[in-house]
Structure formats: structure tokens, C-alpha cells
């Protein structure tokens, strides 16, 4: 499959060649019409390559804007959500492409500068690579591996967090080896608890090797077994068993990772060896507590503030044991940021903890996500995108990273750029209602009715499954209500949102998202304004502070009732900000009560 299709006018061939060469140098598979085969029809090949491309870079110029071929290719890319636009001579894209962001390469002198950075950022987002270096690594990888979830053999279901944590850390360690492609944790964990054929797993995932193992923990002793299987032959490449004290858990992980690298005959670079051995702590108690907190974060419900609140408490306990534990600081920062910016609760936005975490370990992607969110809240979008790019380069397969990248684009109304990140989130988390809900919003903003209905159908199924699992999930009823509005069942949608409100009357996000969906897909303005009035009278976070940027509200901005609601809310927030400036302690107390 082609990563990048380059569209240009014949007069701009020299510039097109330079762009293509620079992208190839970054590891992308680039196609332009110089590569046309002589035995096939031109139009047939163009259509095939356009459909197969992950990103279509259109080079606009005075000549290109007059070219029907360039316009047709740009239109196909726009409809597919793969369009990336640049101007070579300052010429703006013609209608309707002038409504989409366009990078400026008018003064481009090589693979640097803001215009080139913007182009590369969009290509990376659409290609799903996270960073060009990841593309190079995968293109040159000597081997590939899937680390299956290690089986919990402890006879105690409560020890599941420990076996899962070991599996995740081995995955993370191996992902630091540049010559090894490693399947994402979420993909590997779809096989957890299932009777599987390792050869089938290798074939389905396209990997050369599979690692499986087990963990048995009893008191202060741990036994870990692991075996590396050749995906084609099913033969054992390496196997070992470790019977140690829990105090040796870090050494065991190092030995497993090193043994796998040696078995695959991969050269481990000094920096990679150092990265693998960097555990962030030498304290087994702190590490064990961190695995508990991480498991609570991964298995908790997105949209339920109890997850964030419990994780913060757990991290505080960890930091009592190990005050400078970077991973615990980063996880605490993430929970604080979600609570503060997402759910309008808490007195800390996570920035202080994130900065402390990065002082301890600059390679923690969660901490960069927190800084990105804070920068976006302050409307410093260049800084937010910079932090997102750093996080993507560190962990492109981490759900939180892809989610933050998408959110950063959404707040700038760059919906086409956000969609690939939300799609990747859904791939990484098969029960991800949040990203489905946000996809509905993005497609609505782009006027893509088909895409919106497709996402809504998926969202409704996920919401129904979540309700069957937990009938008291306010967020599940809320996301299901949104899907029902989009699918045209307003009566049932109102029933579901009433259930959500009965379960958790103070869940402002559920009410606000429902109101936005109603505004976009229904003429029931009274219902939408009722929920908005409730939310705006209570929100102290991003809902009101970023309301002027939210395209969902555009259809009602001229409504006198909305204007009065919004004016009242902004005046209230101004008073709170003034109180905080004059008396920080009192302002914190007010925030916690609201």
C-alpha cells in the first residue's frame, strides 16, 4: 500500500520531485506519476493509487489550481479523508478546498521550516505511524514479535494485575529495540484467556515470532516462564524459567528482553540497552503498587470520574513509598488532567506532576500528553502539537497518545486531521465508546452524513454492550443516547439520557455531549438548551472556557437564550478567576464544591 500519493501540475514537477524525495528519506512509500507503468491505462492506475494511499499530498500553485487532474485528485482525497494541502507559490487552494488547512512551502529550502513541519505532521497522522522514525524502523526491522498476555498461574484472580503488568513491560522493553517490530499491547491482549494456535496468531498479525509465558506469585517468591516461538515453524527459538524473590523482578525482565534479542540475533544498541534497563525505580513495593494503579486505569471506565479519583489516590500512595517515581507521577498527572480539563473537577491540572515526571524520565509519553492538554487549554496550539509529536514519537501505539493528538486537532477544528487518530484509538481499544462518539462529531462537522451514521451504529453497539456489563453506567447511556439521536430515534434517545441523568445528575460531559448531538441532528432546540443551561451554570473547566471554539454550538450562537446562558457562565468564571487570584485557597475550595 502506498503511504503518500503526490498530486501536482506538470509545471511543478521539480518541486514535486523534491517533496517526494524528502518524504522517502523519512521512510515513507511515496508514489507520483513518474512511476506509472507503461502497460496499464493512466486513469486506472491513478484511481488505484489514490484509493490505496494513506495520505494524498496536493501541491497547489497557480498552474495546479487550473488543472482538472489535480482538482479531481484533491476531491477524491477530500472525500476519503486523506487530503494534505500545501502551496508552492502562495496560491490558495481553489473552492471548496480553501476551507481546509494548507501548509506554506513557498520559501521551502529543504526538509525544515514550519510549512514542512505541518505537512509532515499531517502525513504522520494519516499514515498512523506516529512518527517518521517509526516508519523507518518498521521498514528496516529484522524481526517482528507479538507478546501474548502472560497467564496468571497464581490461583488468585486478584494477581491478574501483576501478570498483565509483566506482559506490558516486556512489550514496552522490546519496543525500544529499533530492529524489532512489536505488536501493540491492546492488539496482543485480544487473545487473553483464549485457546489459540500460535501459528495462527503469527499469521493473523503478520509477525515472525510470538512470545508466551506465565507468572506464578506466592508470597515473596515469583516464577516466570517464557518461550519464544517461530511463527512459521512453530518451533521453540528460546525458553527459560525464572524462580526468584520478588526483589529480583527487574532483573528478570531485563534478562527476558535481552535473551529474546539475542535469540533473534539482533544487535542491541547501547542506548537501547540503557532504555530497557531504566525501570524508574528500584523499589519492588512501589513497582507493585504502580501495576495496581495502571491496571485500574486500563480497566476503569472512560467517562467515570471514579476511575481518575481512585488512580490519583493510588499514585499518592506510591509516591509516599517512592517520591520521585516517574511513571507514578506521569500516571497521576494524566488522571489529574482528565479530571480537571475533561470532567471539570479537581484543583490540580496535572502540569506540576507531569513536569516532575519528565525531570525524572523525559521519555514518559503520558507526561507529554498532559502538557499538550494544558497548552491546548491555554490556546497555545503550536506548543500542544509539539508535545503531541513528542508523545507520538515515544509511543504511537498508546491510546492516550492517539487520543491527545486527536483532541489537539479537534480544538483547532482540524477534523480531517483528527479522524485518523480516533480511528487508531478504536483499533487500540475495541470497546472505545469515547472515540466513536468523537468520530460522530468530526464527521458531523465535515458534513459527512454517511460517515456519521456509520460511527453512530458502531457507537450504539458498544453502548449496549457496556450497559449489559454495567447497567449503572451513566456514560454508556449517554453515548448510546447520542447514537440514537444521529440514527433518528429521538424518543428513545430522550429515554436513555434521562436514565443517564438519574444515575449521575452531575455528569456534565454526558449532558453537554447530548446537547451538542441534538443541535447537530435534531430541531429540538429546547431540549438542547435545557441541558446546556444546566451544564454552563456549573462548569468550571473546558466546557465553558472553550465554548467559543466548539463548532457544535455554531447553529445556536445567535439564539438569545444561548447568548444569555453563555454570558452568565463567563461572568461566573471571571469571578472565580478573580477569587483565585486574590485568595488561592478559597478559590480551590470553591472549585471543589462546584
C-alpha positions as CSV (number, residue, x, y, z in Angstrom):
1,X,0.0,0.0,0.0
2,X,1.2,3.5,-0.8
3,X,1.8,5.7,2.2
4,X,1.8,9.0,0.2
5,X,0.4,10.0,-3.2
6,X,1.8,13.3,-4.5
7,X,-0.5,15.3,-6.8
8,X,0.9,18.2,-8.8
9,X,0.8,20.2,-12.0
10,X,3.3,19.3,-14.7
11,X,4.9,22.7,-14.4
12,X,5.8,21.9,-10.8
13,X,7.5,18.6,-11.4
14,X,10.8,19.7,-10.0
15,X,9.2,20.7,-6.7
16,X,7.1,17.5,-6.6
17,X,10.3,15.5,-7.0
18,X,11.9,17.3,-4.1
19,X,8.9,16.8,-1.9
20,X,8.7,13.1,-2.8
21,X,12.5,12.6,-2.2
22,X,12.2,14.3,1.2
23,X,9.3,12.1,2.3
24,X,11.1,9.0,1.1
25,X,14.1,10.0,3.2
26,X,11.7,10.0,6.2
27,X,10.8,6.4,5.4
28,X,7.5,6.7,3.5
29,X,6.5,4.8,0.4
30,X,5.8,7.7,-2.0
31,X,4.1,7.5,-5.4
32,X,3.8,10.1,-8.1
33,X,3.0,9.7,-11.8
34,X,6.6,9.3,-12.8
35,X,6.1,5.7,-11.5
36,X,3.3,5.0,-14.0
37,X,3.7,1.5,-15.6
38,X,3.7,1.5,-19.4
39,X,1.3,-1.4,-19.8
40,X,-1.7,-0.1,-17.9
41,X,-4.2,2.7,-18.5
42,X,-3.3,6.0,-16.8
43,X,-6.7,6.7,-15.2
44,X,-6.9,3.1,-13.9
45,X,-3.5,3.3,-12.1
46,X,-4.2,6.8,-10.7
47,X,-7.5,5.7,-9.2
48,X,-5.9,2.6,-7.7
49,X,-3.1,4.5,-6.1
50,X,-5.4,7.2,-4.8
51,X,-7.6,4.7,-3.1
52,X,-4.7,2.9,-1.6
53,X,-2.8,6.0,-0.3
54,X,-3.0,6.8,3.4
55,X,-2.2,10.4,2.6
56,X,-2.6,12.5,-0.6
57,X,-0.3,15.5,-0.7
58,X,-1.6,18.1,-3.2
59,X,0.9,20.7,-4.3
60,X,-1.1,23.8,-5.1
61,X,0.2,26.5,-7.4
62,X,-1.2,28.9,-10.0
63,X,-0.9,26.1,-12.6
64,X,-2.2,23.4,-10.2
65,X,-5.3,25.3,-9.4
66,X,-6.2,25.3,-13.1
67,X,-5.5,21.6,-13.6
68,X,-8.6,19.4,-13.7
69,X,-6.4,16.4,-12.9
70,X,-5.2,18.0,-9.7
71,X,-8.6,19.1,-8.7
72,X,-10.1,15.6,-9.3
73,X,-7.3,14.0,-7.3
74,X,-7.8,16.5,-4.5
75,X,-11.5,15.9,-4.5
76,X,-11.1,12.2,-4.2
77,X,-8.7,12.7,-1.3
78,X,-11.1,15.1,0.4
79,X,-13.9,12.6,0.2
80,X,-11.6,9.8,1.6
81,X,-10.3,12.0,4.4
82,X,-6.7,11.7,3.2
83,X,-6.1,15.2,1.8
84,X,-2.9,17.1,2.8
85,X,-2.5,20.5,1.1
86,X,0.5,22.7,0.5
87,X,1.0,25.8,-1.6
88,X,4.2,26.1,-3.6
89,X,3.9,29.8,-4.6
90,X,1.4,31.3,-2.2
91,X,-1.6,30.4,-4.3
92,X,-4.5,29.5,-2.1
93,X,-6.4,26.3,-2.8
94,X,-9.5,26.8,-5.0
95,X,-13.0,26.2,-3.7
96,X,-14.1,24.0,-1.9
97,X,-10.5,23.1,-0.8
98,X,-9.9,26.6,0.6
99,X,-12.0,25.6,3.6
100,X,-9.2,23.1,4.7
101,X,-5.8,23.9,6.2
102,X,-3.0,24.4,3.8
103,X,0.8,24.4,4.6
104,X,3.0,27.0,3.0
105,X,6.1,25.8,1.1
106,X,6.7,29.0,-0.8
107,X,10.0,29.6,0.8
108,X,10.9,25.9,1.4
109,X,14.6,25.2,1.3
110,X,14.7,21.5,2.4
111,X,13.1,19.3,5.0
112,X,12.7,22.0,7.7
113,X,10.6,25.1,8.5
114,X,7.1,25.5,9.7
115,X,5.4,24.6,6.4
116,X,7.3,21.4,6.1
117,X,6.7,20.5,9.7
118,X,3.0,21.0,9.2
119,X,3.0,18.8,6.1
120,X,4.9,16.0,7.9
121,X,2.6,16.2,11.0
122,X,-0.4,15.6,8.8
123,X,1.2,12.8,6.8
124,X,2.3,11.1,10.1
125,X,-1.2,11.4,11.5
126,X,-2.9,10.0,8.4
127,X,-0.3,7.2,7.9
128,X,-0.9,6.1,11.5
129,X,2.8,5.8,12.1
130,X,3.1,8.3,14.9
131,X,6.5,9.4,13.7
132,X,8.6,9.0,10.6
133,X,11.3,7.3,12.6
134,X,8.7,4.6,13.3
135,X,8.2,4.1,9.6
136,X,12.0,3.7,9.1
137,X,12.2,1.3,12.0
138,X,9.4,-0.9,10.6
139,X,10.7,-0.8,7.1
140,X,14.1,-1.9,8.3
141,X,13.0,-4.3,11.1
142,X,14.9,-7.6,11.2
143,X,12.1,-9.4,13.1
144,X,8.6,-8.8,14.5
145,X,7.0,-10.2,17.6
146,X,3.7,-10.3,19.5
147,X,4.0,-10.6,23.3
148,X,0.9,-12.5,24.4
149,X,-0.5,-11.8,27.8
150,X,1.3,-13.9,30.4
151,X,-1.0,-16.4,32.1
152,X,-1.8,-15.8,35.8
153,X,-0.9,-19.1,37.4
154,X,-1.1,-17.8,41.0
155,X,-4.5,-19.3,41.7
156,X,-5.7,-15.9,42.7
157,X,-7.7,-13.7,40.2
158,X,-6.5,-10.6,42.2
159,X,-3.0,-11.3,40.9
160,X,-4.1,-10.7,37.3
161,X,-2.7,-7.1,37.5
162,X,0.7,-8.5,38.2
163,X,0.9,-10.9,35.2
164,X,-0.7,-8.3,32.9
165,X,1.9,-5.8,34.1
166,X,4.8,-8.1,33.4
167,X,3.4,-8.7,29.9
168,X,3.1,-5.0,29.2
169,X,6.5,-4.1,30.5
170,X,8.2,-6.8,28.4
171,X,6.3,-5.4,25.4
172,X,7.4,-1.9,26.2
173,X,11.0,-3.1,26.6
174,X,11.1,-4.8,23.3
175,X,9.5,-1.8,21.5
176,X,12.6,0.1,22.4
177,X,14.7,-2.1,20.1
178,X,14.9,-0.3,16.7
179,X,15.4,-3.5,14.7
180,X,12.4,-5.2,16.2
181,X,8.7,-4.5,15.3
182,X,6.4,-5.1,18.3
183,X,2.7,-5.5,18.1
184,X,0.8,-3.1,20.3
185,X,-0.3,-4.2,23.8
186,X,-4.0,-3.8,23.0
187,X,-3.8,-6.0,19.9
188,X,-2.0,-8.7,21.8
189,X,-4.4,-8.6,24.7
190,X,-7.3,-9.5,22.4
191,X,-6.1,-13.1,22.7
192,X,-6.1,-13.1,26.5
193,X,-7.8,-16.1,28.1
194,X,-8.4,-17.7,24.7
195,X,-7.3,-21.1,23.4
196,X,-5.2,-20.1,20.4
197,X,-2.8,-21.6,17.9
198,X,0.4,-19.6,18.0
199,X,1.0,-20.1,14.3
200,X,-2.5,-18.7,13.6
201,X,-1.7,-15.7,15.8
202,X,1.6,-15.1,13.9
203,X,-0.2,-15.4,10.6
204,X,-3.1,-13.1,11.5
205,X,-0.7,-10.4,12.9
206,X,2.0,-10.8,10.2
207,X,4.8,-11.4,12.8
208,X,7.8,-13.6,12.6
209,X,7.7,-14.6,16.3
210,X,5.3,-15.0,19.3
211,X,6.3,-14.8,23.0
212,X,4.1,-16.5,25.5
213,X,4.6,-17.1,29.2
214,X,3.1,-17.5,32.7
215,X,3.5,-15.9,36.1
216,X,3.1,-17.6,39.4
217,X,3.4,-15.4,42.5
218,X,3.3,-16.8,46.1
219,X,4.3,-14.6,49.0
220,X,7.7,-13.0,48.2
221,X,8.5,-15.5,45.5
222,X,7.7,-15.3,41.8
223,X,8.1,-17.9,39.0
224,X,8.1,-16.6,35.4
225,X,8.3,-18.9,32.4
226,X,8.6,-17.6,28.9
227,X,9.1,-19.2,25.5
228,X,9.8,-17.6,22.1
229,X,8.1,-19.4,19.2
230,X,8.9,-19.2,15.5
231,X,5.7,-18.1,13.8
232,X,6.3,-20.1,10.6
233,X,7.5,-23.4,12.0
234,X,6.0,-23.4,15.5
235,X,9.4,-24.4,16.9
236,X,10.9,-23.1,20.1
237,X,13.6,-20.5,19.5
238,X,14.2,-19.9,23.2
239,X,12.6,-20.8,26.5
240,X,13.5,-20.3,30.2
241,X,12.1,-20.3,33.7
242,X,13.0,-17.9,36.5
243,X,12.4,-18.7,40.1
244,X,13.4,-15.7,42.2
245,X,12.5,-13.4,45.1
246,X,10.2,-10.5,44.1
247,X,13.1,-8.2,44.8
248,X,14.6,-9.6,41.6
249,X,11.6,-8.8,39.4
250,X,13.5,-6.0,37.5
251,X,16.5,-8.3,36.8
252,X,14.1,-11.0,35.4
253,X,12.5,-8.5,33.0
254,X,15.9,-7.4,31.8
255,X,17.1,-11.0,31.3
256,X,13.9,-11.9,29.3
257,X,14.2,-8.9,27.0
258,X,18.0,-9.4,26.5
259,X,17.5,-13.2,25.9
260,X,14.9,-12.5,23.2
261,X,17.1,-10.0,21.4
262,X,20.0,-12.4,21.5
263,X,17.8,-15.3,20.3
264,X,16.7,-13.2,17.3
265,X,20.3,-12.3,16.6
266,X,19.5,-8.6,16.8
267,X,22.2,-6.1,17.7
268,X,21.2,-4.1,20.7
269,X,22.4,-0.6,20.6
270,X,23.9,0.9,23.8
271,X,21.2,3.5,24.1
272,X,18.5,0.8,23.7
273,X,20.1,-1.4,26.4
274,X,20.1,1.6,28.7
275,X,16.5,2.4,27.9
276,X,15.4,-1.2,28.6
277,X,17.2,-1.2,32.0
278,X,15.6,2.1,33.0
279,X,12.8,1.0,35.3
280,X,12.3,4.3,37.0
281,X,12.5,2.7,40.4
282,X,14.5,0.0,42.3
283,X,11.7,-0.4,44.8
284,X,9.6,-3.6,44.3
285,X,6.8,-2.3,46.5
286,X,6.5,0.9,44.5
287,X,6.5,-1.1,41.3
288,X,3.9,-3.5,42.5
289,X,1.6,-0.6,43.6
290,X,2.2,1.1,40.2
291,X,1.0,-2.1,38.4
292,X,-2.2,-2.0,40.5
293,X,-2.8,1.7,39.6
294,X,-2.0,1.1,36.0
295,X,-4.5,-1.8,35.9
296,X,-7.1,0.4,37.5
297,X,-6.6,3.0,34.8
298,X,-6.7,0.5,31.9
299,X,-9.8,-1.4,33.2
300,X,-11.7,1.6,34.5
301,X,-14.5,3.3,32.5
302,X,-13.6,6.3,30.5
303,X,-16.1,8.9,31.4
304,X,-16.5,7.8,35.0
305,X,-14.7,10.2,37.3
306,X,-14.3,7.5,39.9
307,X,-11.5,6.0,37.8
308,X,-9.5,9.2,37.9
309,X,-10.1,9.8,41.6
310,X,-9.1,6.3,42.6
311,X,-6.0,6.3,40.4
312,X,-4.9,9.6,41.9
313,X,-5.3,8.1,45.4
314,X,-3.3,5.1,44.4
315,X,-0.5,7.2,42.9
316,X,-0.3,9.3,46.0
317,X,0.3,6.1,48.0
318,X,3.0,5.0,45.5
319,X,4.7,8.4,45.9
320,X,4.8,8.0,49.7
321,X,6.9,4.9,49.1
322,X,9.0,6.4,46.2
323,X,8.6,10.2,45.9
324,X,10.4,10.5,42.6
325,X,8.9,7.5,40.7
326,X,8.4,9.0,37.2
327,X,5.9,6.5,36.0
328,X,3.6,7.1,39.0
329,X,4.0,10.8,38.6
330,X,3.0,10.6,34.9
331,X,0.0,8.4,35.7
332,X,-1.1,10.8,38.4
333,X,-0.7,13.8,36.1
334,X,-2.8,12.0,33.4
335,X,-5.6,11.3,35.9
336,X,-5.5,14.9,37.2
337,X,-5.6,16.3,33.7
338,X,-8.6,14.2,32.7
339,X,-10.4,15.1,35.9
340,X,-9.6,18.8,35.6
341,X,-9.9,19.5,31.9
342,X,-12.4,16.8,31.0
343,X,-14.7,16.4,33.9
344,X,-14.4,19.9,35.5
345,X,-13.3,18.5,38.8
346,X,-10.2,18.7,41.0
347,X,-7.9,21.5,41.9
348,X,-4.8,20.3,40.0
349,X,-4.5,20.2,36.2
350,X,-1.6,17.7,36.2
351,X,1.1,20.0,34.9
352,X,3.2,20.1,38.1
353,X,3.2,16.3,38.3
354,X,3.9,15.9,34.6
355,X,6.9,18.3,34.8
356,X,8.3,16.4,37.8
357,X,7.8,13.1,35.9
358,X,9.8,14.4,32.9
359,X,12.6,15.6,35.1
360,X,12.9,12.0,36.3
361,X,12.4,10.5,32.8
362,X,12.0,12.6,29.6
363,X,10.7,9.5,27.7
364,X,7.3,9.3,29.5
365,X,4.6,9.9,26.8
366,X,1.8,10.3,29.3
367,X,3.5,13.4,30.8
368,X,3.8,14.9,27.3
369,X,0.1,14.3,26.8
370,X,-0.7,16.3,29.9
371,X,1.5,19.2,28.8
372,X,-0.2,19.1,25.4
373,X,-3.7,19.2,27.0
374,X,-2.7,22.2,29.2
375,X,-1.2,24.0,26.2
376,X,-4.4,23.5,24.2
377,X,-6.5,24.7,27.1
378,X,-4.3,27.9,27.0
379,X,-4.8,28.0,23.2
380,X,-1.1,27.6,22.6
381,X,-1.7,25.2,19.8
382,X,1.9,25.2,18.4
383,X,3.1,24.0,21.8
384,X,0.3,21.5,22.1
385,X,1.2,20.0,18.7
386,X,4.9,19.9,19.7
387,X,4.1,18.0,22.8
388,X,1.8,15.6,20.9
389,X,4.5,15.0,18.3
390,X,7.0,14.1,21.0
391,X,4.4,11.7,22.6
392,X,3.7,10.1,19.2
393,X,7.4,9.6,18.6
394,X,7.7,7.9,22.0
395,X,4.6,5.7,22.0
396,X,2.5,5.7,18.8
397,X,0.6,2.7,20.0
398,X,-0.5,4.2,23.3
399,X,-4.3,5.0,23.4
400,X,-3.7,8.1,25.5
401,X,-1.3,9.5,23.0
402,X,-3.5,9.0,19.9
403,X,-6.5,10.4,21.9
404,X,-4.5,13.5,22.8
405,X,-3.4,14.0,19.2
406,X,-7.0,13.9,18.0
407,X,-8.2,16.3,20.7
408,X,-5.5,18.8,19.9
409,X,-6.7,18.9,16.3
410,X,-10.4,19.0,17.2
411,X,-10.0,22.1,19.3
412,X,-8.5,23.8,16.2
413,X,-11.3,22.5,14.0
414,X,-8.9,20.3,12.1
415,X,-11.4,17.5,11.9
416,X,-9.8,15.6,9.0
417,X,-6.5,15.5,10.8
418,X,-8.3,14.2,14.0
419,X,-10.2,11.4,12.4
420,X,-7.2,9.0,11.7
421,X,-6.2,9.4,15.4
422,X,-9.7,8.5,16.6
423,X,-9.7,5.5,14.2
424,X,-6.4,4.4,15.6
425,X,-7.8,4.8,19.2
426,X,-10.7,2.4,18.2
427,X,-8.2,-0.1,16.9
428,X,-6.2,0.1,20.1
429,X,-9.3,-0.2,22.4
430,X,-12.1,-2.4,21.0
431,X,-14.7,-1.0,23.4
432,X,-13.7,2.6,22.9
433,X,-17.1,4.5,23.0
434,X,-15.4,7.8,23.6
435,X,-13.5,7.8,20.2
436,X,-16.6,6.6,18.4
437,X,-18.6,9.5,19.9
438,X,-15.9,11.9,18.8
439,X,-15.8,10.4,15.3
440,X,-19.6,11.2,15.1
441,X,-18.8,14.8,16.0
442,X,-15.9,15.1,13.5
443,X,-18.0,13.6,10.6
444,X,-20.9,16.0,11.6
445,X,-18.6,19.0,11.4
446,X,-17.4,17.9,8.0
447,X,-20.9,17.3,6.7
448,X,-20.2,13.6,6.1
449,X,-23.7,12.1,6.9
450,X,-22.6,8.6,5.8
451,X,-19.5,8.6,8.0
452,X,-21.5,9.9,10.9
453,X,-24.2,7.2,10.7
454,X,-21.5,4.5,10.3
455,X,-19.8,5.7,13.5
456,X,-23.1,6.1,15.3
457,X,-24.1,2.5,14.5
458,X,-20.8,1.3,16.0
459,X,-21.3,3.6,19.0
460,X,-24.7,2.2,19.7
461,X,-23.5,-1.4,19.7
462,X,-20.6,-0.5,22.1
463,X,-23.0,1.4,24.4
464,X,-25.5,-1.5,24.5
465,X,-22.6,-3.9,25.4
466,X,-21.4,-1.6,28.1
467,X,-24.9,-1.3,29.6
468,X,-25.2,-5.1,29.7
469,X,-21.9,-5.3,31.5
470,X,-22.7,-2.4,33.9
471,X,-26.4,-1.2,34.0
472,X,-25.4,1.8,36.2
473,X,-23.0,3.3,33.7
474,X,-24.1,6.9,33.1
475,X,-21.6,7.4,30.3
476,X,-22.8,4.3,28.5
477,X,-26.4,5.5,28.5
478,X,-25.2,9.0,27.4
479,X,-23.1,7.7,24.5
480,X,-26.0,5.5,23.4
481,X,-28.3,8.4,23.6
482,X,-26.0,10.4,21.2
483,X,-26.0,7.5,18.8
484,X,-29.8,7.2,18.8
485,X,-30.2,10.9,18.0
486,X,-27.9,10.5,15.0
487,X,-29.8,7.4,13.9
488,X,-33.1,9.3,14.1
489,X,-34.7,7.7,17.2
490,X,-35.2,10.8,19.3
491,X,-37.8,9.3,21.6
492,X,-35.6,6.5,22.7
493,X,-32.6,8.9,22.9
494,X,-34.5,11.0,25.4
495,X,-35.3,7.9,27.5
496,X,-31.6,7.0,27.5
497,X,-30.4,10.4,28.5
498,X,-33.0,10.5,31.3
499,X,-31.5,7.2,32.6
500,X,-28.0,8.7,32.4
501,X,-29.1,11.8,34.4
502,X,-30.8,9.7,37.0
503,X,-27.7,7.6,37.5
504,X,-25.4,10.6,37.7
505,X,-27.1,14.0,37.7
506,X,-23.8,15.9,38.0
507,X,-22.1,14.3,34.9
508,X,-21.7,17.5,32.9
509,X,-20.0,15.8,30.0
510,X,-22.9,13.5,29.3
511,X,-25.4,16.3,29.3
512,X,-23.2,18.6,27.2
513,X,-22.4,16.0,24.6
514,X,-26.0,15.1,24.3
515,X,-27.0,18.7,23.8
516,X,-24.4,19.1,21.0
517,X,-25.6,16.0,19.3
518,X,-29.2,17.2,19.4
519,X,-28.2,20.6,18.0
520,X,-26.5,18.9,15.1
521,X,-29.1,16.2,14.3
522,X,-32.4,17.5,15.5
523,X,-34.6,20.6,15.6
524,X,-35.4,20.1,19.3
525,X,-33.5,23.2,20.4
526,X,-35.5,23.4,23.7
527,X,-34.0,20.1,24.9
528,X,-30.5,21.1,23.9
529,X,-30.7,24.5,25.6
530,X,-32.1,22.9,28.8
531,X,-29.0,20.7,29.1
532,X,-26.6,23.5,28.1
533,X,-28.2,25.8,30.8
534,X,-27.6,23.1,33.4
535,X,-24.0,22.5,32.4
536,X,-23.0,26.1,31.9
537,X,-24.3,27.1,35.3
538,X,-21.9,24.5,36.9
539,X,-18.9,24.0,34.7
540,X,-15.6,25.4,35.8
541,X,-13.5,23.7,33.2
542,X,-13.1,23.4,29.4
543,X,-16.8,23.2,28.5
544,X,-17.4,27.0,29.0
545,X,-13.9,28.2,28.6
546,X,-13.6,26.6,25.1
547,X,-17.3,27.1,24.1
548,X,-16.3,29.8,21.6
549,X,-14.2,27.3,19.7
550,X,-16.7,24.4,19.7
551,X,-18.3,24.1,16.2
552,X,-21.1,22.0,17.7
553,X,-22.5,25.3,19.1
554,X,-22.3,27.3,15.9
555,X,-26.0,26.7,15.0
556,X,-27.3,28.3,18.2
557,X,-24.8,31.1,18.7
558,X,-27.3,33.7,17.5
559,X,-30.1,32.3,19.8
560,X,-30.8,35.0,22.5
561,X,-31.3,32.3,25.2
562,X,-28.0,30.7,24.5
563,X,-26.3,34.1,24.5
564,X,-27.7,34.8,27.9
565,X,-26.7,31.4,29.2
566,X,-23.2,31.9,27.9
567,X,-22.8,35.4,29.2
568,X,-23.9,34.4,32.7
569,X,-21.4,31.5,32.7
570,X,-18.5,33.6,31.5
571,X,-19.2,36.2,34.2
572,X,-19.3,33.5,36.9
573,X,-16.0,32.1,35.7
574,X,-14.5,35.6,35.7
575,X,-15.5,36.0,39.3
576,X,-14.0,32.6,40.2
577,X,-10.7,33.5,38.5
578,X,-10.6,36.8,40.4
579,X,-11.2,35.0,43.7
580,X,-8.4,32.6,42.8
581,X,-6.0,35.4,42.0
582,X,-6.8,37.2,45.3
583,X,-7.2,34.1,47.6
584,X,-5.9,30.8,46.0
585,X,-7.0,28.7,49.0
586,X,-10.6,30.0,48.9
587,X,-10.8,29.6,45.1
588,X,-9.7,26.0,45.3
589,X,-12.4,25.3,47.9
590,X,-15.0,26.9,45.6
591,X,-13.8,24.8,42.6
592,X,-14.1,21.6,44.6
593,X,-17.6,22.4,45.7
594,X,-18.8,23.3,42.2
